[in-house]
Amino acid sequence: MKPITEKEYAKMTEKASPPSPIVKNCIFAFITGGAICTLGQFLCNLYQQWGLTLSMARCGVSVSLIFLSASLTALGLFDNIARFAGAGTLVPITGFANAVVSPAMEFKSEGLITGLGVKTFTIAGPVLVFGVSAATIYGLIFWIIHLMIPA
C-alpha cells in the first residue's frame, strides 16, 4: 500500500470535515455572550439595591459568575451551553472558571490530591503564570519610566 502524501491527506480531511455555519455560530455567540453580560449587569444592579457600593457590587458579580460557571461545569451543563453558544461562553470570567474546573472534574476519580488538586490548574496555570509575569514586567517598566520622568 502506497503512503498518503500531505496533499492527499489535506484533501481527505477537507472532504470529511463539514462546513461550519459561521453566521449562525456568530449569532449564537453574540446572543449568549450578551446574555451573560446582561446577567452580570442585573446582578450588579441587584447588589447595589441590597446596599452594596458599586465597587463591592462588581466584586459580587465576579464571584457570582465564577460560582455559577464552576457549578454548571461541575454538573456537566456548561458543555451543553457551550455547544449551543460556542465562543459566547468565553466571556472572560465564565470561560476562565470553566477552564479551571473542567480538568479537575475530568480527573476527580484519581483522588482529591492527584486528581482535583493537581488538574485544577493544568489549563489555567499557564494563563496565570504569564498574566502575572506580564503584569509584573509592565509594572516595572511603568515604574522605571516614572522614575526617569518625574511628574
N, CA and C atoms as a LAMMPS dump frame, in Angstrom:
ITEM: TIMESTEP
0
ITEM: NUMBER OF ATOMS
453
ITEM: BOX BOUNDS ff ff ff
-5.0000000000000000e+02 5.0000000000000000e+02
-5.0000000000000000e+02 5.0000000000000000e+02
-5.0000000000000000e+02 5.0000000000000000e+02
ITEM: ATOMS id mol type element x y z
1 1 1 N 0.838 -1.177 0
2 1 2 C 0 0 0
3 1 3 C 0.889 1.249 0
4 2 1 N 0.572 2.158 -0.851
5 2 2 C 1.34 3.401 -1.029
6 2 3 C 1.004 4.39 0.095
7 3 1 N 2.036 5.023 0.691
8 3 2 C 1.75 6.013 1.745
9 3 3 C 1.034 7.238 1.169
10 4 1 N 0.246 7.876 2.026
11 4 2 C -0.523 9.054 1.625
12 4 3 C 0.371 10.288 1.744
13 5 1 N 0.318 11.142 0.74
14 5 2 C 1.082 12.393 0.782
15 5 3 C 0.335 13.431 1.614
16 6 1 N 1.03 14.496 1.946
17 6 2 C 0.403 15.565 2.737
18 6 3 C -0.76 16.203 1.988
19 7 1 N -0.603 16.384 0.676
20 7 2 C -1.677 16.991 -0.128
21 7 3 C -2.901 16.083 -0.161
22 8 1 N -2.681 14.789 -0.313
23 8 2 C -3.805 13.848 -0.34
24 8 3 C -4.51 13.828 1.015
25 9 1 N -3.717 13.85 2.072
26 9 2 C -4.299 13.868 3.41
27 9 3 C -5.113 15.141 3.639
28 10 1 N -4.585 16.273 3.194
29 10 2 C -5.308 17.54 3.332
30 10 3 C -6.625 17.499 2.574
31 11 1 N -6.635 16.926 1.381
32 11 2 C -7.876 16.803 0.602
33 11 3 C -8.873 15.898 1.311
34 12 1 N -8.391 14.786 1.856
35 12 2 C -9.279 13.862 2.576
36 12 3 C -9.878 14.527 3.812
37 13 1 N -9.058 15.289 4.526
38 13 2 C -9.529 15.982 5.725
39 13 3 C -10.57 17.032 5.379
40 14 1 N -10.3 17.804 4.339
41 14 2 C -11.243 18.846 3.913
42 14 3 C -12.566 18.23 3.475
43 15 1 N -12.507 17.109 2.783
44 15 2 C -13.713 16.433 2.304
45 15 3 C -14.528 15.869 3.474
46 16 1 N -13.84 15.349 4.496
47 16 2 C -14.529 14.73 5.627
48 16 3 C -15.068 15.76 6.622
49 17 1 N -14.491 16.962 6.641
50 17 2 C -14.915 17.985 7.595
51 17 3 C -16.12 18.745 7.055
52 18 1 N -17.208 18.765 7.807
53 18 2 C -18.377 19.523 7.33
54 18 3 C -18.114 21.024 7.417
55 19 1 N -18.731 21.801 6.554
56 19 2 C -18.541 23.253 6.626
57 19 3 C -19.176 23.81 7.9
58 20 1 N -18.554 24.817 8.444
59 20 2 C -19.036 25.435 9.671
60 20 3 C -20.039 26.542 9.338
61 21 1 N -21.201 26.528 9.998
62 21 2 C -22.176 27.607 9.775
63 21 3 C -21.742 28.877 10.515
64 22 1 N -20.86 29.629 9.911
65 22 2 C -20.213 30.765 10.577
66 22 3 C -21.214 31.819 11.037
67 23 1 N -22.156 32.184 10.188
68 23 2 C -23.115 33.239 10.557
69 23 3 C -23.961 32.803 11.745
70 24 1 N -24.463 31.579 11.7
71 24 2 C -25.277 31.052 12.804
72 24 3 C -24.458 31.004 14.092
73 25 1 N -23.218 30.532 14.008
74 25 2 C -22.358 30.456 15.19
75 25 3 C -22.095 31.844 15.775
76 26 1 N -21.875 32.823 14.917
77 26 2 C -21.635 34.194 15.389
78 26 3 C -22.864 34.762 16.092
79 27 1 N -24.035 34.494 15.544
80 27 2 C -25.274 34.987 16.156
81 27 3 C -25.486 34.358 17.523
82 28 1 N -25.316 33.022 17.612
83 28 2 C -25.477 32.34 18.904
84 28 3 C -24.449 32.825 19.921
85 29 1 N -23.206 33.029 19.481
86 29 2 C -22.158 33.516 20.384
87 29 3 C -22.492 34.92 20.876
88 30 1 N -22.968 35.766 19.981
89 30 2 C -23.326 37.136 20.338
90 30 3 C -24.467 37.15 21.354
91 31 1 N -25.493 36.348 21.092
92 31 2 C -26.653 36.302 21.99
93 31 3 C -26.254 35.762 23.362
94 32 1 N -25.491 34.681 23.386
95 32 2 C -25.107 34.085 24.669
96 32 3 C -24.157 34.982 25.443
97 33 1 N -23.153 35.524 24.77
98 33 2 C -22.231 36.44 25.445
99 33 3 C -22.975 37.653 25.98
100 34 1 N -23.91 38.165 25.195
101 34 2 C -24.723 39.294 25.643
102 34 3 C -25.598 38.936 26.827
103 35 1 N -26.134 37.707 26.821
104 35 2 C -26.967 37.259 27.939
105 35 3 C -26.146 37.156 29.224
106 36 1 N -24.921 36.652 29.106
107 36 2 C -24.055 36.556 30.286
108 36 3 C -23.738 37.949 30.817
109 37 1 N -23.425 38.876 29.931
110 37 2 C -23.135 40.249 30.355
111 37 3 C -24.373 40.932 30.937
112 38 1 N -25.539 40.652 30.366
113 38 2 C -26.789 41.2 30.894
114 38 3 C -27.057 40.657 32.288
115 39 1 N -26.813 39.361 32.486
116 39 2 C -26.947 38.769 33.816
117 39 3 C -26.011 39.461 34.802
118 40 1 N -24.787 39.719 34.371
119 40 2 C -23.827 40.423 35.226
120 40 3 C -24.316 41.81 35.607
121 41 1 N -24.868 42.541 34.644
122 41 2 C -25.384 43.886 34.942
123 41 3 C -26.599 43.814 35.858
124 42 1 N -27.466 42.822 35.631
125 42 2 C -28.623 42.629 36.501
126 42 3 C -28.172 42.37 37.933
127 43 1 N -27.178 41.484 38.096
128 43 2 C -26.672 41.19 39.435
129 43 3 C -26.044 42.426 40.079
130 44 1 N -25.325 43.201 39.283
131 44 2 C -24.706 44.426 39.805
132 44 3 C -25.778 45.385 40.331
133 45 1 N -26.825 45.579 39.547
134 45 2 C -27.926 46.455 39.98
135 45 3 C -28.608 45.897 41.226
136 46 1 N -28.819 44.58 41.261
137 46 2 C -29.463 43.941 42.406
138 46 3 C -28.617 44.112 43.664
139 47 1 N -27.319 43.874 43.547
140 47 2 C -26.445 44.01 44.711
141 47 3 C -26.397 45.456 45.208
142 48 1 N -26.466 46.402 44.289
143 48 2 C -26.494 47.808 44.71
144 48 3 C -27.804 48.13 45.428
145 49 1 N -28.907 47.552 44.971
146 49 2 C -30.188 47.767 45.654
147 49 3 C -30.166 47.16 47.05
148 50 1 N -29.374 46.121 47.225
149 50 2 C -29.253 45.49 48.54
150 50 3 C -28.301 46.249 49.456
151 51 1 N -27.743 47.375 48.958
152 51 2 C -26.948 48.235 49.811
153 51 3 C -25.439 48.203 49.574
154 52 1 N -24.963 47.448 48.607
155 52 2 C -23.531 47.431 48.336
156 52 3 C -23.133 48.648 47.501
157 53 1 N -21.9 49.096 47.683
158 53 2 C -21.384 50.159 46.824
159 53 3 C -21.141 49.57 45.429
160 54 1 N -20.898 50.439 44.448
161 54 2 C -20.677 49.966 43.088
162 54 3 C -19.478 49.029 43.011
163 55 1 N -18.377 49.38 43.66
164 55 2 C -17.19 48.509 43.589
165 55 3 C -17.437 47.174 44.284
166 56 1 N -18.154 47.176 45.383
167 56 2 C -18.48 45.915 46.07
168 56 3 C -19.465 45.088 45.255
169 57 1 N -20.408 45.753 44.602
170 57 2 C -21.372 45.039 43.759
171 57 3 C -20.656 44.373 42.584
172 58 1 N -19.693 45.075 41.999
173 58 2 C -18.926 44.493 40.893
174 58 3 C -18.146 43.273 41.359
175 59 1 N -17.595 43.336 42.532
176 59 2 C -16.883 42.192 43.109
177 59 3 C -17.858 41.028 43.312
178 60 1 N -19.043 41.344 43.806
179 60 2 C -20.067 40.316 43.994
180 60 3 C -20.485 39.672 42.678
181 61 1 N -20.555 40.46 41.622
182 61 2 C -20.895 39.932 40.295
183 61 3 C -19.817 38.955 39.84
184 62 1 N -18.557 39.325 40.02
185 62 2 C -17.464 38.441 39.626
186 62 3 C -17.541 37.115 40.362
187 63 1 N -17.722 37.18 41.666
188 63 2 C -17.818 35.965 42.472
189 63 3 C -19.029 35.142 42.052
190 64 1 N -20.149 35.792 41.801
191 64 2 C -21.369 35.082 41.411
192 64 3 C -21.208 34.387 40.068
193 65 1 N -20.631 35.079 39.09
194 65 2 C -20.457 34.473 37.768
195 65 3 C -19.447 33.333 37.796
196 66 1 N -18.395 33.476 38.592
197 66 2 C -17.424 32.39 38.738
198 66 3 C -18.099 31.183 39.388
199 67 1 N -18.844 31.425 40.455
200 67 2 C -19.534 30.331 41.151
201 67 3 C -20.539 29.644 40.234
202 68 1 N -21.31 30.423 39.502
203 68 2 C -22.302 29.863 38.594
204 68 3 C -21.641 29.034 37.499
205 69 1 N -20.584 29.548 36.903
206 69 2 C -19.88 28.831 35.831
207 69 3 C -19.243 27.547 36.352
208 70 1 N -18.597 27.641 37.504
209 70 2 C -17.968 26.453 38.082
210 70 3 C -19.02 25.406 38.441
211 71 1 N -20.144 25.847 38.969
212 71 2 C -21.218 24.914 39.326
213 71 3 C -21.805 24.242 38.085
214 72 1 N -22.058 25.037 37.046
215 72 2 C -22.586 24.463 35.807
216 72 3 C -21.597 23.49 35.175
217 73 1 N -20.302 23.781 35.289
218 73 2 C -19.286 22.866 34.775
219 73 3 C -19.286 21.582 35.576
220 74 1 N -19.322 21.687 36.899
221 74 2 C -19.314 20.505 37.761
222 74 3 C -20.54 19.626 37.522
223 75 1 N -21.664 20.246 37.202
224 75 2 C -22.895 19.485 36.933
225 75 3 C -22.958 18.965 35.499
226 76 1 N -21.989 19.338 34.672
227 76 2 C -21.957 18.889 33.281
228 76 3 C -22.87 19.67 32.357
229 77 1 N -23.355 20.824 32.802
230 77 2 C -24.276 21.615 31.993
231 77 3 C -23.571 22.676 31.153
232 78 1 N -22.394 23.111 31.588
233 78 2 C -21.686 24.176 30.875
234 78 3 C -21.334 23.735 29.455
235 79 1 N -20.957 22.467 29.292
236 79 2 C -20.619 21.965 27.958
237 79 3 C -21.808 22.022 27.013
238 80 1 N -22.992 21.734 27.521
239 80 2 C -24.195 21.822 26.676
240 80 3 C -24.458 23.261 26.241
241 81 1 N -24.272 24.192 27.162
242 81 2 C -24.448 25.608 26.822
243 81 3 C -23.391 26.018 25.8
244 82 1 N -22.16 25.572 26.005
245 82 2 C -21.064 25.929 25.099
246 82 3 C -21.275 25.347 23.705
247 83 1 N -21.86 24.159 23.612
248 83 2 C -22.15 23.575 22.29
249 83 3 C -23.111 24.467 21.514
250 84 1 N -24.084 25.028 22.212
251 84 2 C -25.048 25.929 21.586
252 84 3 C -24.432 27.288 21.3
253 85 1 N -23.722 27.813 22.29
254 85 2 C -23.255 29.2 22.225
255 85 3 C -21.886 29.369 21.595
256 86 1 N -21.09 28.335 21.568
257 86 2 C -19.744 28.457 21.017
258 86 3 C -18.917 29.44 21.815
259 87 1 N -18.323 30.38 21.117
260 87 2 C -17.427 31.347 21.751
261 87 3 C -18.159 32.314 22.681
262 88 1 N -19.477 32.332 22.664
263 88 2 C -20.233 33.224 23.541
264 88 3 C -20.026 32.924 25.011
265 89 1 N -19.636 31.683 25.328
266 89 2 C -19.381 31.336 26.728
267 89 3 C -17.982 31.738 27.165
268 90 1 N -17.205 32.272 26.256
269 90 2 C -15.834 32.657 26.594
270 90 3 C -15.737 34.065 27.147
271 91 1 N -16.867 34.633 27.56
272 91 2 C -16.8 35.899 28.284
273 91 3 C -15.766 35.625 29.372
274 92 1 N -14.726 36.432 29.469
275 92 2 C -13.539 36.031 30.225
276 92 3 C -13.758 35.345 31.566
277 93 1 N -14.616 35.854 32.388
278 93 2 C -14.702 35.287 33.73
279 93 3 C -15.381 33.919 33.737
280 94 1 N -16.404 33.73 32.907
281 94 2 C -17.085 32.433 32.877
282 94 3 C -16.24 31.393 32.165
283 95 1 N -15.589 31.789 31.095
284 95 2 C -14.717 30.858 30.379
285 95 3 C -13.538 30.424 31.216
286 96 1 N -12.982 31.347 31.996
287 96 2 C -11.851 31.02 32.856
288 96 3 C -12.279 30.064 33.962
289 97 1 N -13.431 30.298 34.557
290 97 2 C -13.927 29.406 35.6
291 97 3 C -14.131 28.008 35.037
292 98 1 N -14.668 27.922 33.831
293 98 2 C -14.853 26.633 33.18
294 98 3 C -13.508 25.963 32.91
295 99 1 N -12.522 26.74 32.48
296 99 2 C -11.2 26.185 32.175
297 99 3 C -10.5 25.653 33.422
298 100 1 N -10.799 26.229 34.577
299 100 2 C -10.199 25.75 35.819
300 100 3 C -10.899 24.481 36.309
301 101 1 N -12.213 24.445 36.231
302 101 2 C -12.976 23.344 36.812
303 101 3 C -13.008 22.102 35.907
304 102 1 N -13.035 22.291 34.588
305 102 2 C -13.166 21.154 33.665
306 102 3 C -12.117 20.064 33.859
307 103 1 N -10.819 20.397 33.853
308 103 2 C -9.833 19.334 34.036
309 103 3 C -9.943 18.657 35.399
310 104 1 N -10.283 19.429 36.41
311 104 2 C -10.429 18.848 37.742
312 104 3 C -11.565 17.836 37.763
313 105 1 N -12.678 18.146 37.119
314 105 2 C -13.812 17.221 37.082
315 105 3 C -13.468 15.972 36.275
316 106 1 N -12.688 16.156 35.23
317 106 2 C -12.307 15.021 34.389
318 106 3 C -11.432 14.027 35.155
319 107 1 N -10.6 14.513 36.066
320 107 2 C -9.66 13.652 36.778
321 107 3 C -10.026 13.435 38.234
322 108 1 N -11.27 13.737 38.625
323 108 2 C -11.663 13.606 40.028
324 108 3 C -11.583 12.162 40.52
325 109 1 N -11.694 11.193 39.613
326 109 2 C -11.622 9.79 40.015
327 109 3 C -10.223 9.406 40.497
328 110 1 N -9.222 10.218 40.199
329 110 2 C -7.856 9.936 40.634
330 110 3 C -7.597 10.368 42.067
331 111 1 N -8.572 10.955 42.693
332 111 2 C -8.432 11.331 44.094
333 111 3 C -8.434 12.826 44.305
334 112 1 N -8.51 13.207 45.569
335 112 2 C -8.608 14.615 45.934
336 112 3 C -7.325 15.385 45.606
337 113 1 N -6.18 14.801 45.911
338 113 2 C -4.914 15.499 45.688
339 113 3 C -4.438 15.337 44.248
340 114 1 N -4.244 14.104 43.813
341 114 2 C -3.677 13.868 42.47
342 114 3 C -4.684 14.105 41.352
343 115 1 N -5.942 14.087 41.639
344 115 2 C -6.953 14.355 40.618
345 115 3 C -7.385 15.8 40.626
346 116 1 N -8.21 16.147 41.611
347 116 2 C -8.738 17.518 41.684
348 116 3 C -7.651 18.555 41.922
349 117 1 N -6.802 18.316 42.887
350 117 2 C -5.789 19.299 43.246
351 117 3 C -4.782 19.577 42.142
352 118 1 N -4.283 18.527 41.527
353 118 2 C -3.244 18.689 40.508
354 118 3 C -3.82 19.202 39.199
355 119 1 N -4.965 18.71 38.805
356 119 2 C -5.513 19.04 37.49
357 119 3 C -6.279 20.349 37.445
358 120 1 N -6.563 20.946 38.583
359 120 2 C -7.331 22.186 38.598
360 120 3 C -6.682 23.276 37.752
361 121 1 N -5.374 23.378 37.816
362 121 2 C -4.705 24.473 37.116
363 121 3 C -3.911 24.032 35.892
364 122 1 N -4.243 22.875 35.302
365 122 2 C -3.489 22.437 34.123
366 122 3 C -3.691 23.374 32.947
367 123 1 N -4.888 23.866 32.756
368 123 2 C -5.151 24.794 31.656
369 123 3 C -4.976 26.231 32.123
370 124 1 N -5.494 26.535 33.292
371 124 2 C -5.46 27.917 33.775
372 124 3 C -4.094 28.314 34.32
373 125 1 N -3.282 27.357 34.728
374 125 2 C -1.975 27.654 35.304
375 125 3 C -1.09 28.506 34.412
376 126 1 N -0.89 28.094 33.144
377 126 2 C -0.057 28.931 32.268
378 126 3 C -0.631 30.334 32.066
379 127 1 N -1.946 30.435 32.03
380 127 2 C -2.564 31.755 31.883
381 127 3 C -2.226 32.623 33.087
382 128 1 N -2.316 32.041 34.274
383 128 2 C -1.979 32.792 35.487
384 128 3 C -0.503 33.176 35.517
385 129 1 N 0.365 32.221 35.182
386 129 2 C 1.807 32.488 35.207
387 129 3 C 2.162 33.614 34.245
388 130 1 N 1.709 33.507 32.997
389 130 2 C 2.061 34.525 32.015
390 130 3 C 1.344 35.848 32.285
391 131 1 N 0.128 35.783 32.818
392 131 2 C -0.585 37.01 33.157
393 131 3 C 0.108 37.771 34.27
394 132 1 N 0.499 37.068 35.326
395 132 2 C 1.197 37.704 36.44
396 132 3 C 2.564 38.201 35.979
397 133 1 N 3.257 37.404 35.172
398 133 2 C 4.576 37.819 34.658
399 133 3 C 4.458 39.082 33.806
400 134 1 N 3.486 39.098 32.896
401 134 2 C 3.295 40.268 32.035
402 134 3 C 2.943 41.498 32.861
403 135 1 N 2.083 41.332 33.87
404 135 2 C 1.709 42.459 34.728
405 135 3 C 2.911 42.976 35.509
406 136 1 N 3.757 42.073 35.973
407 136 2 C 4.956 42.474 36.711
408 136 3 C 5.917 43.243 35.818
409 137 1 N 6.16 42.73 34.628
410 137 2 C 7.062 43.399 33.683
411 137 3 C 6.508 44.775 33.314
412 138 1 N 5.212 44.826 33.034
413 138 2 C 4.577 46.111 32.711
414 138 3 C 4.73 47.089 33.878
415 139 1 N 4.489 46.605 35.095
416 139 2 C 4.618 47.458 36.275
417 139 3 C 6.033 47.977 36.461
418 140 1 N 7.026 47.122 36.23
419 140 2 C 8.423 47.554 36.343
420 140 3 C 8.765 48.607 35.293
421 141 1 N 8.334 48.38 34.061
422 141 2 C 8.579 49.358 33.001
423 141 3 C 7.908 50.683 33.348
424 142 1 N 6.682 50.635 33.806
425 142 2 C 5.937 51.836 34.194
426 142 3 C 6.669 52.574 35.319
427 143 1 N 7.139 51.818 36.305
428 143 2 C 7.846 52.396 37.448
429 143 3 C 9.148 53.055 36.993
430 144 1 N 9.915 52.375 36.125
431 144 2 C 11.171 52.921 35.622
432 144 3 C 10.926 54.21 34.832
433 145 1 N 9.916 54.202 33.983
434 145 2 C 9.595 55.399 33.207
435 145 3 C 9.245 56.569 34.115
436 146 1 N 8.477 56.304 35.16
437 146 2 C 8.094 57.382 36.089
438 146 3 C 9.257 57.843 36.956
439 147 1 N 10.253 56.993 37.167
440 147 2 C 11.458 57.437 37.864
441 147 3 C 12.28 58.374 37
442 148 1 N 12.312 58.078 35.686
443 148 2 C 13.099 58.883 34.765
444 148 3 C 12.414 60.198 34.425
445 149 1 N 11.085 60.193 34.385
446 149 2 C 10.32 61.378 34.036
447 149 3 C 9.442 61.748 35.231
448 150 1 N 9.967 62.56 36.136
449 150 2 C 9.164 62.927 37.315
450 150 3 C 7.932 63.75 36.911
451 151 1 N 6.894 63.59 37.694
452 151 2 C 5.633 64.291 37.396
453 151 3 C 5.685 65.745 37.708
